[in-house]
């Protein structure tokens, strides 16, 4: 179980590094994202994964996507003003 969860988390590293490199998320935020995702992945890897576990994971990812979108928009606005 741990190997499969680690493989999933490893596949998430490049997009997170890209977001950090672009200044969307700070290093401590990336670590918090990975910690939350690890927790959810272990919950889903259990033999008795519950519907609520899936729903909470999806809700968490939707919140993260909204935050990413908002920050990306703000970064683009700052870059446009700087020109």
RODO-2510 file (C-alpha; in nm, 4 decimals, decimal comma):
residues 83
     n   res          X          Y          Z
     1     x     0,0000     0,0000     0,0000
     2     x     0,2782     0,2436     0,0904
     3     x     0,4528     0,1864    -0,2427
     4     x     0,1430     0,2654    -0,4455
     5     x     0,0716     0,5793    -0,2422
     6     x     0,4325     0,6933    -0,2819
     7     x     0,4157     0,6368    -0,6595
     8     x     0,1011     0,8497    -0,6787
     9     x     0,2622     1,1257    -0,4727
    10     x     0,5786     1,1112    -0,6841
    11     x     0,3708     1,1709    -0,9959
    12     x     0,2353     1,4894    -0,8356
    13     x     0,5806     1,6385    -0,7755
    14     x     0,6506     1,7962    -1,1195
    15     x     0,3302     2,0067    -1,1311
    16     x     0,3856     2,1190    -0,7725
    17     x     0,7463     2,2156    -0,8462
    18     x     0,6242     2,4141    -1,1437
    19     x     0,3727     2,6013    -0,9278
    20     x     0,6462     2,6778    -0,6762
    21     x     0,8848     2,7928    -0,9496
    22     x     0,6173     3,0268    -1,0889
    23     x     0,5576     3,1729    -0,7441
    24     x     0,2023     3,0459    -0,7060
    25     x     0,2767     2,8545    -0,3847
    26     x     0,5535     2,8886    -0,1263
    27     x     0,7647     2,5938    -0,0149
    28     x     0,5728     2,5500     0,3117
    29     x     0,2438     2,5514     0,1194
    30     x     0,3710     2,2804    -0,1144
    31     x     0,4675     2,0688     0,1873
    32     x     0,1182     2,1186     0,3348
    33     x    -0,0413     2,0166     0,0030
    34     x     0,1699     1,7001    -0,0111
    35     x     0,0861     1,6180     0,3516
    36     x    -0,2881     1,6554     0,2879
    37     x    -0,2707     1,4532    -0,0316
    38     x    -0,0718     1,1781     0,1414
    39     x    -0,3366     1,1570     0,4143
    40     x    -0,6150     1,1296     0,1579
    41     x    -0,4285     0,8772    -0,0570
    42     x    -0,3768     0,6503     0,2436
    43     x    -0,7455     0,6799     0,3304
    44     x    -0,8416     0,5799    -0,0233
    45     x    -0,5899     0,2946    -0,0323
    46     x    -0,7506     0,1298     0,2681
    47     x    -0,9484    -0,1833     0,2134
    48     x    -1,2643    -0,0131     0,3415
    49     x    -1,2355     0,3283     0,1737
    50     x    -1,5523     0,5245     0,2288
    51     x    -1,7511     0,7450    -0,0011
    52     x    -1,6965     1,0344     0,2386
    53     x    -1,3187     0,9948     0,2039
    54     x    -1,3469     1,0417    -0,1711
    55     x    -1,5781     1,3388    -0,1325
    56     x    -1,3496     1,5150     0,1166
    57     x    -1,0511     1,4604    -0,1125
    58     x    -1,2379     1,6035    -0,4095
    59     x    -1,3542     1,9022    -0,2023
    60     x    -0,9993     1,9660    -0,0844
    61     x    -0,8664     1,9517    -0,4410
    62     x    -1,1422     2,1853    -0,5612
    63     x    -1,0462     2,4401    -0,2930
    64     x    -0,6828     2,4066    -0,3929
    65     x    -0,7702     2,4591    -0,7592
    66     x    -0,9693     2,7739    -0,6767
    67     x    -0,6743     2,9087    -0,4782
    68     x    -0,4325     2,8219    -0,7591
    69     x    -0,6558     2,9909    -1,0132
    70     x    -0,6930     3,3050    -0,8032
    71     x    -0,3204     3,3337    -0,7398
    72     x    -0,2358     3,2700    -1,1041
    73     x    -0,4777     3,5432    -1,2069
    74     x    -0,3207     3,7865    -0,9599
    75     x     0,0286     3,7013    -1,0810
    76     x    -0,0756     3,7675    -1,4407
    77     x    -0,2268     4,1017    -1,3381
    78     x     0,0958     4,2011    -1,1606
    79     x     0,3012     4,1057    -1,4632
    80     x     0,0720     4,3069    -1,6902
    81     x     0,1060     4,6144    -1,4667
    82     x     0,4818     4,5761    -1,4614
    83     x     0,5119     4,6042    -1,8383
***
